Amino acid sequence: MAEAIQIQVNGEQRGCRADATVGDLLRELAIRTERVAVELNLEIMDRKDFDHRSLKQGDRVEILSFIGGGAPMDAQGKGRCFVHAE
C-alpha cells in the first residue's frame, strides 16, 4: 500500500495516497471533471492531464466549479445578471 502524503485542497490540508493522481483526487471527492478547472501549484491544468499528473507532498490544488445561470440584461439594463459562484 502506498504511503500517505499531505497536500492542500482549496486551502485545506488533506492526506492522500503517495501514488494518487489529480484524477484520483477528483474521483475521491466525487467531482465530475466536465465542469471544473484545476489549478495545481498556481498553474491551470489541461483536463487531459488529470489522470497522468501524480500528486506530490505539499502540492496545492485549487478546484474551481463552473455554474451557469441567470440571463443577460436587456437594452434598458433590466433583468437578471449572470451568476458568479465561488
Phi and psi restraints in degrees (value plus and minus 20) as a CYANA .aco file:
   2 ALA   PHI     -91.7   -51.7
   2 ALA   PSI     127.6   167.6
   3 GLU   PHI     -88.9   -48.9
   3 GLU   PSI     142.3   182.3
   4 ALA   PHI    -113.3   -73.3
   4 ALA   PSI     127.3   167.3
   5 ILE   PHI    -144.2  -104.2
   5 ILE   PSI     144.1   184.1
   6 GLN   PHI    -128.5   -88.5
   6 GLN   PSI     110.3   150.3
   7 ILE   PHI    -149.1  -109.1
   7 ILE   PSI     152.7   192.7
   8 GLN   PHI    -135.1   -95.1
   8 GLN   PSI     107.6   147.6
   9 VAL   PHI    -140.8  -100.8
   9 VAL   PSI      96.9   136.9
  10 ASN   PHI      29.2    69.2
  10 ASN   PSI      23.4    63.4
  11 GLY   PHI      65.0   105.0
  11 GLY   PSI     -22.1    17.9
  12 GLU   PHI    -133.8   -93.8
  12 GLU   PSI     117.4   157.4
  13 GLN   PHI     -85.5   -45.5
  13 GLN   PSI     122.1   162.1
  14 ARG   PHI    -172.1  -132.1
  14 ARG   PSI     122.1   162.1
  15 GLY   PHI    -111.2   -71.2
  15 GLY   PSI     130.9   170.9
  16 CYS   PHI    -174.7  -134.7
  16 CYS   PSI     147.6   187.6
  17 ARG   PHI     -83.8   -43.8
  17 ARG   PSI     125.0   165.0
  18 ALA   PHI     -84.7   -44.7
  18 ALA   PSI     -44.6    -4.6
  19 ASP   PHI    -119.3   -79.3
  19 ASP   PSI      -8.2    31.8
  20 ALA   PHI     -93.5   -53.5
  20 ALA   PSI     127.3   167.3
  21 THR   PHI    -122.9   -82.9
  21 THR   PSI     151.9   191.9
  22 VAL   PHI     -80.0   -40.0
  22 VAL   PSI     -60.6   -20.6
  23 GLY   PHI     -80.7   -40.7
  23 GLY   PSI     -60.9   -20.9
  24 ASP   PHI     -80.5   -40.5
  24 ASP   PSI     -63.7   -23.7
  25 LEU   PHI     -80.5   -40.5
  25 LEU   PSI     -65.9   -25.9
  26 LEU   PHI     -82.5   -42.5
  26 LEU   PSI     -61.1   -21.1
  27 ARG   PHI     -85.3   -45.3
  27 ARG   PSI     -61.0   -21.0
  28 GLU   PHI     -81.2   -41.2
  28 GLU   PSI     -54.6   -14.6
  29 LEU   PHI    -107.4   -67.4
  29 LEU   PSI     -17.4    22.6
  30 ALA   PHI      37.6    77.6
  30 ALA   PSI      23.8    63.8
  31 ILE   PHI    -128.6   -88.6
  31 ILE   PSI     102.5   142.5
  32 ARG   PHI     -98.7   -58.7
  32 ARG   PSI     119.2   159.2
  33 THR   PHI    -100.5   -60.5
  33 THR   PSI     -32.1     7.9
  34 GLU   PHI     -84.2   -44.2
  34 GLU   PSI     -50.9   -10.9
  35 ARG   PHI    -144.2  -104.2
  35 ARG   PSI      14.3    54.3
  36 VAL   PHI    -151.8  -111.8
  36 VAL   PSI     135.7   175.7
  37 ALA   PHI    -138.1   -98.1
  37 ALA   PSI     125.1   165.1
  38 VAL   PHI    -141.5  -101.5
  38 VAL   PSI     107.8   147.8
  39 GLU   PHI    -126.9   -86.9
  39 GLU   PSI     104.7   144.7
  40 LEU   PHI    -138.2   -98.2
  40 LEU   PSI      95.0   135.0
  41 ASN   PHI      31.6    71.6
  41 ASN   PSI      27.7    67.7
  42 LEU   PHI      53.5    93.5
  42 LEU   PSI      -8.6    31.4
  43 GLU   PHI    -141.2  -101.2
  43 GLU   PSI     110.0   150.0
  44 ILE   PHI     -90.9   -50.9
  44 ILE   PSI     110.5   150.5
  45 MET   PHI    -110.2   -70.2
  45 MET   PSI     129.1   169.1
  46 ASP   PHI     -98.9   -58.9
  46 ASP   PSI     114.4   154.4
  47 ARG   PHI     -74.1   -34.1
  47 ARG   PSI     -54.8   -14.8
  48 LYS   PHI     -86.7   -46.7
  48 LYS   PSI     -35.3     4.7
  49 ASP   PHI    -113.5   -73.5
  49 ASP   PSI     -25.5    14.5
  50 PHE   PHI     -74.5   -34.5
  50 PHE   PSI     -63.1   -23.1
  51 ASP   PHI    -104.7   -64.7
  51 ASP   PSI     -22.3    17.7
  52 HIS   PHI    -131.0   -91.0
  52 HIS   PSI     -36.8     3.2
  53 ARG   PHI    -113.6   -73.6
  53 ARG   PSI      91.4   131.4
  54 SER   PHI     -95.0   -55.0
  54 SER   PSI     124.9   164.9
  55 LEU   PHI    -103.0   -63.0
  55 LEU   PSI     126.7   166.7
  56 LYS   PHI    -144.5  -104.5
  56 LYS   PSI     135.9   175.9
  57 GLN   PHI     -68.1   -28.1
  57 GLN   PSI     107.9   147.9
  58 GLY   PHI      64.8   104.8
  58 GLY   PSI     -21.3    18.7
  59 ASP   PHI     -77.2   -37.2
  59 ASP   PSI     126.6   166.6
  60 ARG   PHI    -133.6   -93.6
  60 ARG   PSI      97.9   137.9
  61 VAL   PHI    -134.8   -94.8
  61 VAL   PSI     108.0   148.0
  62 GLU   PHI    -136.6   -96.6
  62 GLU   PSI     107.5   147.5
  63 ILE   PHI    -132.2   -92.2
  63 ILE   PSI      99.5   139.5
  64 LEU   PHI    -132.0   -92.0
  64 LEU   PSI     105.2   145.2
  65 SER   PHI    -119.2   -79.2
  65 SER   PSI     120.3   160.3
  66 PHE   PHI    -116.8   -76.8
  66 PHE   PSI     109.7   149.7
  67 ILE   PHI    -146.5  -106.5
  67 ILE   PSI     103.2   143.2
  68 GLY   PHI    -114.9   -74.9
  68 GLY   PSI     146.0   186.0
  69 GLY   PHI     130.2   170.2
  69 GLY   PSI     155.8   195.8
  70 GLY   PHI      62.3   102.3
  70 GLY   PSI    -195.7  -155.7
  71 ALA   PHI    -165.7  -125.7
  71 ALA   PSI     130.1   170.1
  72 PRO   PHI     -88.2   -48.2
  72 PRO   PSI     134.7   174.7
  73 MET   PHI     -91.2   -51.2
  73 MET   PSI     129.2   169.2
  74 ASP   PHI    -102.0   -62.0
  74 ASP   PSI    -197.8  -157.8
  75 ALA   PHI     -81.1   -41.1
  75 ALA   PSI     -46.7    -6.7
  76 GLN   PHI    -109.8   -69.8
  76 GLN   PSI     -15.9    24.1
  77 GLY   PHI      60.2   100.2
  77 GLY   PSI      -3.5    36.5
  78 LYS   PHI    -120.3   -80.3
  78 LYS   PSI     136.8   176.8
  79 GLY   PHI      94.4   134.4
  79 GLY   PSI    -199.7  -159.7
  80 ARG   PHI    -106.2   -66.2
  80 ARG   PSI     132.0   172.0
  81 CYS   PHI    -112.2   -72.2
  81 CYS   PSI     143.1   183.1
  82 PHE   PHI     -88.2   -48.2
  82 PHE   PSI     128.5   168.5
  83 VAL   PHI    -112.3   -72.3
  83 VAL   PSI     113.1   153.1
  84 HIS   PHI    -138.5   -98.5
  84 HIS   PSI     101.7   141.7
  85 ALA   PHI    -130.9   -90.9
  85 ALA   PSI     125.2   165.2
